[in-house]
């Protein structure tokens, strides 16, 4: 699935705001989700994550990847990519950040419950 986010230049691949690719722990329980995006500039994403509450402790990372899907390999390129704010909610987490680069890049946000 691909869609533009209201003219922001953001293009979302293989995910929706309601779901991501689940990461399982060695015990087979949900440990986190991967969300893949393409874009540049500031971003805010509402990411679905079943079981999250407003009081959940989360770890959130962002990395550039070499292709726009969950199998993309992370690398450090010339862009500075950062997460600025994280706000857990009910079965979702809001993430605000920045892809500080002049053109669109593939990037992956990983959210883990800790």
C-alpha positions as CSV (number, residue, x, y, z in Angstrom):
1,X,0.0,0.0,0.0
2,X,1.2,3.5,-0.8
3,X,-0.4,6.8,0.0
4,X,0.6,10.5,0.3
5,X,0.1,12.2,3.6
6,X,-1.8,15.4,2.7
7,X,0.7,16.9,0.3
8,X,3.6,16.7,2.8
9,X,5.9,14.8,0.4
10,X,5.6,11.8,2.7
11,X,5.0,8.5,1.1
12,X,4.1,5.4,3.2
13,X,5.0,1.9,2.0
14,X,3.8,-1.5,3.2
15,X,2.1,-0.2,6.3
16,X,-0.8,1.8,7.5
17,X,-1.1,4.0,10.6
18,X,-3.0,1.1,12.1
19,X,-0.4,-1.7,11.7
20,X,3.2,-2.5,11.3
21,X,5.4,-5.5,10.9
22,X,5.5,-7.4,14.2
23,X,8.8,-8.2,15.8
24,X,8.6,-11.3,18.0
25,X,10.9,-12.0,20.9
26,X,12.5,-15.4,21.5
27,X,9.4,-16.3,23.6
28,X,7.2,-15.7,20.6
29,X,5.4,-12.7,22.1
30,X,5.1,-9.3,20.5
31,X,8.2,-7.3,21.4
32,X,7.7,-4.4,18.9
33,X,6.7,-3.3,15.4
34,X,8.6,-1.9,12.4
35,X,7.0,0.9,10.3
36,X,8.5,1.8,6.9
37,X,8.1,5.3,5.4
38,X,9.5,7.4,2.6
39,X,9.8,11.1,2.9
40,X,11.9,14.1,4.2
41,X,11.4,17.0,6.5
42,X,9.4,16.9,9.8
43,X,7.0,14.0,10.4
44,X,4.4,12.9,12.9
45,X,3.1,9.4,12.7
46,X,0.3,7.7,14.7
47,X,1.4,4.1,14.8
48,X,-0.8,1.2,15.8
49,X,0.6,-1.0,18.6
50,X,-2.0,-3.3,20.3
51,X,-1.6,-3.4,24.1
52,X,0.0,0.0,24.5
53,X,-1.5,2.3,27.1
54,X,-0.8,6.0,27.9
55,X,1.5,4.7,30.7
56,X,3.6,2.3,28.6
57,X,7.4,2.6,28.5
58,X,8.6,2.5,24.9
59,X,11.9,2.6,23.0
60,X,11.7,4.2,19.6
61,X,14.5,4.2,17.0
62,X,14.7,5.5,13.4
63,X,17.2,4.5,10.7
64,X,17.6,5.0,7.0
65,X,17.1,1.8,5.0
66,X,18.1,0.8,1.5
67,X,14.7,-0.1,0.1
68,X,11.1,0.8,1.0
69,X,10.0,-2.4,2.8
70,X,10.4,-4.2,6.1
71,X,13.4,-6.2,4.7
72,X,15.3,-3.0,4.0
73,X,18.8,-3.0,5.5
74,X,19.7,-0.1,7.8
75,X,22.7,2.1,7.0
76,X,24.1,5.5,8.0
77,X,24.0,7.8,5.1
78,X,24.4,11.6,4.8
79,X,21.0,12.4,6.3
80,X,20.4,13.2,9.9
81,X,17.3,11.4,11.0
82,X,15.9,11.8,14.5
83,X,13.0,11.2,16.8
84,X,12.0,14.3,18.9
85,X,8.9,13.3,20.8
86,X,7.1,10.0,21.7
87,X,3.6,9.9,23.2
88,X,2.0,6.5,23.9
89,X,-1.8,6.3,23.8
90,X,-4.4,3.5,23.8
91,X,-3.2,0.9,21.3
92,X,-1.1,3.5,19.4
93,X,2.0,5.7,19.8
94,X,2.5,9.1,18.3
95,X,6.0,9.8,17.1
96,X,7.4,13.1,15.9
97,X,10.7,13.5,14.2
98,X,12.8,14.9,11.4
99,X,14.5,13.6,8.2
100,X,17.0,16.4,7.7
101,X,17.7,16.0,4.0
102,X,16.6,17.7,0.8
103,X,15.1,14.7,-1.0
104,X,12.9,11.7,0.0
105,X,14.6,8.8,1.8
106,X,13.4,5.3,2.9
107,X,13.4,5.1,6.7
108,X,12.2,2.7,9.3
109,X,10.8,3.4,12.7
110,X,11.0,0.6,15.3
111,X,8.8,0.8,18.4
112,X,9.5,-1.7,21.3
113,X,7.6,-2.0,24.6
114,X,10.1,-2.1,27.4
